[in-house]
């Protein structure tokens, strides 16, 4: 049985793409496969599963030596199970920059394209066979694209991402605005999460100027709900960084509707990094970054000291 999974802290694309590809391998290619998760899905991903009537995949902590796996929506070993290099990696399907560090036993299929969403890439790989997909799989694909493009607001959005989403929506009889609004409302409901959970909910590990960073984003239509917790969130950054072996946690609160990010600035290191990276002047414990929406395209490439 092939295990298909994405990155830790599963979001909608990581969750949905694992389900899509597991369906394709099993139903079309006749190769038994199961989607797995590397943690609890975020609130938006959980909504998407419920909305389309999909059972939540099993959560795994690691893989065993020789396990057959397909990796989706990442190629970063830091975001994968500890023993990933002992597994039998069969394929990688991703839309992020190449990080390096994965080791395979034989040559494998790797598909990486500069699209906003892994599910868009899968749409192209599956081709005409997508007509065989059940509503839930097509719905998951549409949801992934709306999530990763922030309903086409993100600068990562390509014309192809939008065209695929519109085609899927027409096929499903879904109004994109209605589905996206419901998804973003679910994503914005963070009341049940601790500060530490919020800091890890949608985060990735990067090294910048010799500093180990956990770069977190919270995409929301209600930024005030998060920013009202800024004091406790900044206090919690110290413990989260220590537990995760990082020098600093960066938290960007993305306002989906205003199309801007607010960066929390708990200390001089973050202040220096913000000013060097984004050409801004920091005068308090937050700084607003107009037009910043994408960690992948705008935040990570800009980070420096």
C-alpha positions, 0 to 999 in steps of 0.5 A: 500500500502506497502512503501519500502525504504532504507536509506537517501542519497540514493545510487544505492543499496538503490534505486535499492533494494527498486525497486526490493522488491516492484516489488517482493511484487506486482508482485509475492506476490500479495501485492501492494507495491511501492518503495520510496526514502528518498532523491535525488538519487546520480549521479550513482543511477540516471544513473542506473534508466535512463539506465534501463528505470526506473521511479524515485520513489517518495521522502518522508520526513516522514511516518505516524503512522501505515503506512506499510513499509519494510526497505531495505539496513539499520537498523539504525534509524538515516538513516530513517524517523523521525517517523519510530517507529510509522510506521508498520514495516513489514520486514527488509532486510539488509547487515549492522551491527545491530545498534538497536533502531527500534521498531515494533508492532509485530514480523517481518521478518528480513533478514541480511546476510554478503554479499556485497549487499542487492540486492544479498540477495534479489536474494536469497530470490526471488529464482526461481521467479526472472525468472518472473522479467522484464529486468529493475529489473534484471538490477537494481539488477546487477547494485546494486551489481557492485556498492556495490562491486566496480566491485568486488574490495571492500573487502566486495565482497563475491564469491556469490556476484560475481557469482550472478552478473555474472549470471545476466550479462549473462542473460541480455547480458551485459558486466560487465566492460562496465556497471561498467565503465559507472556507475563509470563515472556517480558517479565521476561527482560531478561538479553540487554539492555544498560542503555541498551536497558532504559531505552528498551525501554518508554519515552515522552517527556514534558515536565513542569515544563519538564523533558524526560523519558523516562519508562520502565517495566519490567513484570515478575514478577521485579523483583529481576533489574532492581533488582540492576542499579540502579547501572549503570542509574542510571549509564547514565541520564546517557548515554541522556538526553544522546543522546535530548535529555532532561533526565532518565530516570525508570525505574519497575520495575512488579511485576506480582504485588505491584502496585507500582512501584519508582522509581530515584532517582539524583539530587535532581531525581528525588527532588524529583519523586517526593516532589512527585508521589506524596506519598512520602518518599525516603530512598535511591536507590529508592522503592516506590510501592504500587498504582502500575501504569499510566504512562498513568493513574497516573504521567504525570498525577501528575508534577510538581515 
